[in-house]
Amino acid sequence: MTTYTLCIFTGNTIGLLNRITIIFTRRRINIESLTVSETERKGVSRFTIVIKHDSREDVEKLVRQIRKIVEVMAVFGYLNDEIVFNEIALFKISTPLGAKTLDIETINKQYKSWVVYWGLDYVVIEKTGTEKEIFEFFEYLRQHEILEFVRSGRVAVGKTEKGLVEYLPEAEWEYYL
Amino acid sequence: MEATVLLSESEAQQPNGPTTVPAAAPARIISGAEALMKALVAEGVETIFGYPGGAIMPVYDALYDYQDRLNHILVRHEQGAGHAAEGYARVTGRAGVCLVTSGPGATNLVTAIADALIDSTPMVCLIGQVGRKLLGTDAFQETDVIGVTMPISKWNYQITSADEIPEIISKAFYIAQSGRPGPVVIDITKNAQVELMSEPFVYERCQSIISYRPRVVPKQDQIEKAAELINNAQRPYIFAGHGILISKAEEELKAFVEKTGIPVATTLLGQSSISTDHPNHVGWLGMHGNYGANVQTDKCDLVIAIGMRFDDRVTGDVSAFVKQAKVVHIEIDPAEIDKIIKADAPVVGDAKEALNALMPLVQPNNHAVWLNEFKKFDAIEHEKITVPSLAPSTEKIKMGEVLDLLSIKTSGESILVTDVGQHQMMASRYYKFRRPNSLVTSGGLGTMGFALPAAFGAQVGAPDRQVVAIIGDGCFQMTLQELGTIAQNKVPVKAIILNNNFLGMVRQWQQLFFERRYSFVELQNPDFITIAKGFGVDGHTCNVREDLDASLEKMLAHDGPYLLEVVVEKEENVFPMVPAGAPISHIRLE
C-alpha cells in the first residue's frame, strides 16, 4: 500500500465535503485523514486527504472523478517525497500526586514537544511532526497514564517552486497574504 | 401550519401577478416564486413537467399567471415528470424541466434523476422544500433532497432566499446543458418562494463558472496524435456513441466516415447517429448487438471511440476487449478517459469540434477489404437469426416482425422511445433509423417504465415528428398512469406493447443461465386496451399475424394518442447474445 496525499482546491459551499467523500465511498477507499481550511485566497478552500492504495491508476481515476465536481477547481495527488507534511497531536497525561514525574527536558529537547496546559492533576502536551514521529513520542509517553490522545490529520504543501493556488483557474481573487 | 407561520407577513405583500409596467415606472419588486417564473422564461423554457404539492404551492401560484409563456404539463406521478423531461431533453438538446414538491414529490423523481445522470441528459429539477426555519426538524414532507440527490446529480443546490434565485437558476441551466450534460437539482425552501426579493429582478444568463470549465475545443497536439494513428491504421473501427447525438455531430461523423472509409458501429445510445443503411455502418455493439460488429472488435487494429464510455454491456470481459488495438478516445468528460479502457490517444473535447479538427488531418481511404470482412458475419447472422425472426414459421407473432414492419411503414423516420428489456433490444435490432437522434431509451440505468412518459415528453419536444413508444408488458405496468397525462394533453403518442406475458429478458436469462427455473417472471396481465379506453386513449389488440399490417396502419393513421397491444410469442429469446462477463468473442447465436 502506498500513501497518497490529495490536495483539493474548491469554492467554499455547504455540502461540498459530502460530495467529495461520496466519491471515496463509491470506490470503497478509506480516508486515513482529512483536513479543510481556507487558503491564502479568500473563498478558496483546501482539502488535504490522505489515503492508502496499491494502484496508482485507481488513484488517478479517483482524482479525475473528484475534479468533475462543479465546485472543485483543481486536484493534486502526491507521494510522500513530493510534499512537506506534518500533523499535530495533543496528549493529555495524568499527573496525580505520587505519579511518575514527567521528564520535561527530554520531552522538550528530544521530542520537540511542549506542555501547553497545566491542569490540577494532568498536563496537555502538544507534539508537531510526521505520523512516525508522533507515534514514537506516543511510545515514549506510555510510561505515564495517557488520558486522551488526538491527532489532527495531515497538512501538506507541495515541493514545487510555485504555490499550488497559482495553478487554479484565473479569477479576481482576494488575497489574505 | 408551517404555511401560516411563514406566509402571514410576506403573503400580504405579494403582488397580483405580472402587469404591464410603463417604461418610466420604477422596477417592481417581485417574490421568489415570480422570479423563478421570469428566470425560466429568460432561459427560453417553454415546457415544464410537474406535479404540485404543499412546499411548491407559491411557485404554482406564480405559474398561474405565466400559463401563456410556460406550458405546464400535469403528470400523474413525479417519476413520469422526470422521464418526460428526459424524453423532451433528448429530442430537443435543451434541459427538460420538472417542478415537484418536497418529500415524496422529490423522492419519486429520484429514479429519473439517476437515469438522466448516467445517460448524460440535461435536466433541471425544481423541487419545493419546507421553510428555512423548519429545515432539519423532520417537518411535514421534509426530505434531505440535497443529501439524497448528491451522488446522482451533476450539481445540486438549496436556495433559501429569494435573492439567490436568478443567479442559481442561470447556473443550473448552464451546468445542466454544458460539457457532458446531466441533471441539476434545485431545492427551493418555501420562504424563498414567498419572500420578496430585496432588489428588482435582473437576469443574466450564466456564461462560465470559475471551477467548472468543460473543454469543448480539443488540444491540437491530441488531435494530431489521433490523426496519425488513424492514418496509419490498417483496420480502424469507429465506435459511435451518444456523444455524437448530444453534440449534434451526425453530419460531421458522416463526412468523416465517407472520407476515411472506416467502418462504424454504434452503441445502444449512439443508434441513429449514422443512418442504419449507410454502407459503412456495420451494426451495433454490445450484449445483444450485431454478430460482426462485436466479433470484429477482436480484429481491428485501432478503435476510434467517439462520445462513448465503454459500458460493460459493450465491452463484455474488459480484460479481453480490444487488447490488440490502439485506442483513440474522443470524449468531453475527462473522467471517462482511461476509466475502463486505456486510451493511446485521448482527445478531450466535444465530438463535433474534434471531428471538425480531425477532418483536414486524416487521409482519404476506403478500407474496402476490411469493411468487406464484416459482411460474412452479417450473412451468418441474417440466415441464423434475422430470417427466422422476420419470416417465422411460428403461430404467434415475433417481436422482430413488429419492429421490421413498423420500420418499413414509417420509412425509418420515427422517433422510437423504448423501455427496457427484450423489446428494447429488438427495437434496436430491427428498426432502421434514417434520421438523426431518433432513439430515446434508458441505456445506462435500464429503467423499466421509462418509455411511456419519455415518449410523451419526446412528442412535446418534437411535435412535428412521429413518436412511437415500444413497451414491454412488464414495463408498461410501471408507469401506465401517464396515459392520463397523454389523454389530458392530447399528445399524439403511439404506444406499442409487445405482450408476451413475461418479464421477458429475465425469463431469457433464467432459461439460459438458471436451468429454466422461471422464478417470478410470469405475469397475469390486465386488459390493456380496456385500461387505455378508461383513460380516453383509443387502442386495439393484435393477436394474429394477418392483422398486424392493418393494426400498424390504423395506429399510425390515428389522430391522437393510440395504444396497440401486440400479443407475441411467449418464450422468444433475443440473439445474438454475449453472456454477462464473457468476452465479446463468445457471442452466441442460439
Contacts between the chains, C-beta under 8 A, distances in Angstrom:
chain1	res1	chain2	res2	distance
A	10	B	211	7.0
A	11	B	210	7.6
A	11	B	211	5.6
A	14	B	158	7.6
A	15	B	146	5.8
A	15	B	147	7.9
A	15	B	150	7.0
A	15	B	156	8.0
A	18	B	147	7.1
A	18	B	150	6.0
A	19	B	150	5.5
A	22	B	150	6.0
A	22	B	151	4.9
A	26	B	151	7.0
A	57	B	338	7.6
A	60	B	338	7.4
A	61	B	335	7.5
A	61	B	338	7.1
A	61	B	339	5.9
A	64	B	334	5.7
A	64	B	335	4.2
A	64	B	337	7.5
A	64	B	339	7.8
A	65	B	335	5.0
A	67	B	334	7.1
A	67	B	335	7.1
A	68	B	333	7.1
A	68	B	334	7.6
A	68	B	335	4.9
A	70	B	154	7.2
A	70	B	155	4.6
A	70	B	175	6.0
A	70	B	209	6.8
A	70	B	211	6.4
A	70	B	212	4.6
A	71	B	211	5.3
A	71	B	212	7.8
A	72	B	211	6.0
A	73	B	210	6.9
A	73	B	211	4.4
A	169	B	210	5.3
A	169	B	211	6.9
A	169	B	213	6.4
A	171	B	210	4.9
